[in-house]
Amino acid sequence: MRVVLVPGFTQTPSSWDGVAAVVREVAEVEAVGVPLRESFAATSTALGDAGGEAIYVGYSMGGRLGLHLALERPDLVRGLVLVSASPGLKTADERRARVKADEELARAVERDGVEKFLAQWLAQPLFATVPSDAPGVGDRRALSPAFLAGCLRILGTGAMPPLWNRLGELAMPVALVTGTADQKFDAIAGQMLERMRGHAVHVRLEGGHAVPLEQPAVLGGYIVAFASRHFHD
């Protein structure tokens, strides 16, 4: 069985190196870059074109893309592991406010450049528990201002179509993974689980929001267990 790993905002495929090293022992695994297109839906489609049929594991922004792909192309997504991810914002007011905030961030990265933007982004309390030597942190500097600004404008939670009312459509095995210290996304996962079928599970791993960087070996082990439990090819 193949496993496709999809990174979050400001991340590159190498952010998954620690996780991939564990998964690779038992399955074919590929970490892909986010194939930014003109819309959230088009980017999700391009992700499926790049990843093909597989178990999709997405972190944060990558998880939101994987969720959309699973709803639109369930023939490609055999299983879905969403790490610190949400189905979007529930109300139009929340989405408008987020679009405005993300536009300010997009202008900041275009104005100040990637290095300064990343320093400010990673200084957020959300990422306080990320190790300084975590995989892929240095590689982020190679991302362009245009790419990061595009992700904010096109793939942000305000720009994406809200998927809350479609969660019950998911028929493949689904795991929602959150860090034990990430109260916001722990609550979101609980709300998502209520709308999903009985085969979905919520798994809490020790750590904060950036589980793939904080607990790569533990997350990798869980992905292996998830794949082994549901798939045998």
Protein Blocks (a to p, Z undefined) as FASTA:
>chain_A
ZZdddddehiafklmmmmmmmmmmmpccddddddddfbfklmmmmmmmmnopaddddehj
lmmmmmmmmmmmmmlmmbacdehiaebjfbfklmmmmmmmmmmmmmmmmmnommlmmmmm
mmpmklmmgcfkbghklmmmmpcfklmmmmmmmmmmklpccfklmmmmpmbdcdddddfk
lmmlmmmmmmmmmmmcfkbccdddeddfklmlmmmmlmmmmmmmmmmmmpcZZ
